[in-house]
Amino acid sequence: MRASSSRTSVGCTTSTHRANAASSPATVAYFASRLSGLGFSFTAHAKDIYLNTVPAAFLEEKLAAARFVVTVCEFNRHHLLSRFKGLDPEAIRVVYNGVDLDLFAFEAETREKDLILSVGRLVPKKGFDVLLEACAILRSRSVPFRCAIVGEGPERMRLEAQLRERKLTDSVELLGARTQAEVLAGLKRATVLALACVEDADGNRDALPTVLLEALGTGCPIVSSALTGIPEIVASGRDGLLVPPGNRAALAEALASALSSPSVTAEWARRGRRKAEERFDLRKSASALEECFRAGRPVGVSVVQPAATA
């Protein structure tokens, strides 16, 4: 549930082509702009800027030509500015993804004991293999837990084999795809949401995982990875815990702490909900995006040419 959309205009005073990713959608908007004479803009998310296969020269050309560029976290903004040294910092704006906080309402008193929930596509960057290894450590330490993983994807067979190898089939369940209503119900029941994000071998990674925003809204305590924009969602030790990506021992320790400290996680939940209201409210994100359209900027001024040298 994101504030941006793949429309050619979004109720703004200036006509513009609009794309919701820096890859193919932005390419279409770029050429539509060249043909029509209208400006264009796009939102940069994650794999559209991090995959090793993204052509750097063409991405830079689109960044330079756009009226403005939105991205979903400060980490992404710094990444683009450091990768493309000539970009004007004012040309790239951060608008956090937002969630419907009326739908993802705060629920503090309905949590089941010892239930770890994880939600995401079964792909390497989600780190489900790391989560299963952490669960094996919890089992070896006799920490009571149940783990429910919601999602489907190409890693399913490998994860099923890992479950059998680690003898976790009685305590970890791969639930497959579920509806938004079912995910919402899970967020309201779980003791903790675990998302063990990692950077994939091809550079792919999450930037601002939506399920973490939904967890903040519902008051579901979070344990996740200190990766990309996730520290902008969770302040480790204050409204959740973050661990180094891929560190199964640290993840197990953080989960054990969350499972055994209900008074601490209750405080995380209250602080997390306040943060969601301040930073990740869908209505605020939509208003911020609209303001980007209203402000805009002249076409073709995002790249600052280096001064001539003698």
N, C-alpha and C positions, 0 to 999 in steps of 0.2 A: 504494500500500500504506500505509494510514493506520491510526492507532491507534483513531480514533473510528469509530462505526458508527451506522446508522439503526435502532436497536432501541428498544423501549419500556422495556426495563430492561437493565442490564449488570452482572449478578451483584453487586449492591450491597445494603446493608442496608436501604435506603429505596426503596420503589416510586416510580418516576418515569417520565414520558414523555420520550423522548430523540430529538432530531433532529440531523441531520448537516449542516445549513445554516441560515443565518439567514433564508432566504427562505421558500418554500412549505412545506418540512418543518417549520420552526419554527412556522409559522402553524398547521399541523395539530396539532402538539403543544400549542400554546397553547390552542386551542379544546378539544382533548381534556382538557386540564388543567381548564379551566373547567367541563366537563361532569362529570368524574369526581371532582374534588376532589384528585386527585394532583398533585404538583409536576411541573415539566418543566424541561428544560435543553436547550441546543443548542450546536453548534460553529459559529463564524463563520469562513469561509474566505477568499474573495476577491471574486468578482463579486456575492455575496450581500450585501456591505456597500459595495462600491465603485461599482457601476453607478449612473449618474445617475438611472435609473428606479426605484431602490429607494425606496419611500415612507418618508421619514425618521420621520414621526410614529408609524407602526405599528411600525417597527423599534425605536424607543425604548420603545414600550409593551411589546414582547416582552422587551427587555432588562430592563425594570423588573420584569416579572412572573416571570421565570425564577428557579428556585432558585439557579442559577449559570450563567455563560456561559463557555465555553472558546473560545479562539481560537488560531491556529496559529503566531503569532510576536508578538514584542514590538511590532513596527511596527503590526500590526493593533490591538493593545490600546491603544496611544497614539492611534491614529486614532479609535477609538470613544470614548475618554475625552475627546478634544479636540472631537469632533463633538457629543457629548451631555454637556453640562457638569455635569449633576446626578448622573451615575453615580458610585456608590461604587467606587473603584479596586479594592477587595477583591472585588467581585462578578465581575470579569472576569479569568480566569486563562489563562495561556499553557501549552499543552501542545503541544510540537512534534510534527508528523507524524513517524512513525518508519518505518524500513525494516528488512526481515529481513537482518541483516548476516551470517547464515550463507549465505543465498542470494547476496547481493551481496558476495561475499568479495573480499578484497584480492588483486589481481593486478598485480604491478609489472614483470614481466619479459617480457610477451608483446605489447608494443605495436608496432603497425606504424608505420613512419616517415611523417611528414607527413600523417597522417589526421585531419581535423577531423570530428567527429560532432556533429550537433544533433538533438534529439528533441522533438517536441511537435505539437499540432494546428496545422494551417496556418491560423492566425487572426492578425489584426493584432497582438494583444498579445504574441505570441511574437517579433516583430521579425525574421522570416526575410528580409524585404526589406532590412533593415539588414545582416544577415549576408551576403547576396549582394553588396551594395555593397562590403563589406569584402573579400570574395573578389576582386572586380574590382580593388581597390587592390593586394591581394597579387599578382595576376597582372601588373599594371602595373609592379610592383617586382621581378618575376622571382623571387618567393618560391615554392619548390616546395611544393605542397599538393594534397590531394584532399579534397573535402568531401562527406559523405553526410548527407542530411537525411531523418530517419525521421518519418513522420506523414502524415495526410490531413486535408483540410478545404477550406473554401470559397475559400481564397486560392490554390489550386493553379494554376489557369489563369493568374492574374496573375503568379505566381512563375515559371511556365514561360516566359511572355513576357519576363520580366526576364532569365532565363537566356539566352534567345536574343539579346536586345538587347545584353547585356554580353559575349556570346561566351564563355560559361562552361559550355556544354553538355558539353565534354570533361573538365572538372575538378570539376563539381558535379553531384550526382545526387539527384533527388527519389525516394526509395525507396518512398514510400507507407506504409501501415500495416504494422507488424510485430508479432510476438508478443513477450511479455515475455522469453522465452528468447533471441530474436534481438536484442532491445535489450541484454540482459545481455552477450551475446557481443560486441556492438559496443562497449560500455563497456570491455570487457577488452582490445579491440584498439586503440582510438583513441589517438592522441597527445594529443588535447585534446578536451574537450566544450565546445562554444560554445552559449550560450543568450542571445540578444540581446534580452531582454525590454524592452518599452516600455509606457507607459500609452496605452491606446486613446482615441479621441476621446470615447467614451461613459463614460469613467472606469474601464473594465474594466482589470484588471492582475493579474498573478500575485502571490501573497503569499509562498509558500514552495514553489517548484517541486520536485516529487518527484524528477524526474530528476537534479537537482543532489545530492540526498541519496544517490541510488543511485550517482552518480559518486564521491562521497566514499567510500562503502563499498568500491567496487571499486578505488579508487586512481587513477581517471581524472582528470587535471588539468583544472581548470575555468577558463574565461574567460566572464564574464557581466556583467550590468548592475548598477550600484549603485542598486537599486530595491526598494522595500517591504522584505520580510524577507530578501532575498538577502544583504545584508551580515551577517546572522546565521548564514548558511551558510558564506560565504567571507570570510575576512579578507584583503583585497587586499594582495598582496605577501608574504603569509605562507603561505597554503595555496591560492592561486589569484590571479587578477587580475580586478578589476572596473573597468568603464569607465562614463562617463555614458550613460544610456539614449539611443538614437538616434544616437550619435556614431560614424559609420562609420569615420572616420579613426582614432579611438582604439581601436576594436575591431580594426581591421586591425593596428595597432601591437602590441596585446596578443597577438593570435594569432601574429604574426611572432616575437615574443619567446618565446612558449611553444613554437613549432615548432623554434626554434633553440637552446633551452637545456635539454637533457635532464637535466642534473644538478640544475638548479633545479626543474623540474617533478617530478622524482623525490622531492625533499624536500617539495614541495607535497602529493604523493600520500601520503606517510607521515604528515604532519601532518593531512591531511584525514581519513584513516582513524581517527586517534586522536580527532578531533572527532566523527566519526560514532558512535564507540563511546561517547563521553561524552554526546552531546546528542541523537542521532537514532536510537538503538537502539529498535526496535519494542517490545521487552519493557519498557523503561523508560517509553516513552510510554504503553503500556497501563496500567502500574502508576500512573503519574501521573494518568491519567484516572479510574481506579478510586478513587483517593484523593479526587478532586473529589466523587465520589458519596458517599463516606463522610462527608466534611466537610459538604458541602451548605451551605445557609444558609436562614433563614426566607424564605418567599415575600413578595415585595412590598417589600423594604427596600433595593433597589438604587439608587433615586433619592433623593438627599438634597434635601429642600425648602429653598429659600433662606430665610434669616432675614427676618422682617418688618422693614420699614423705616418710620420715622416719617413 
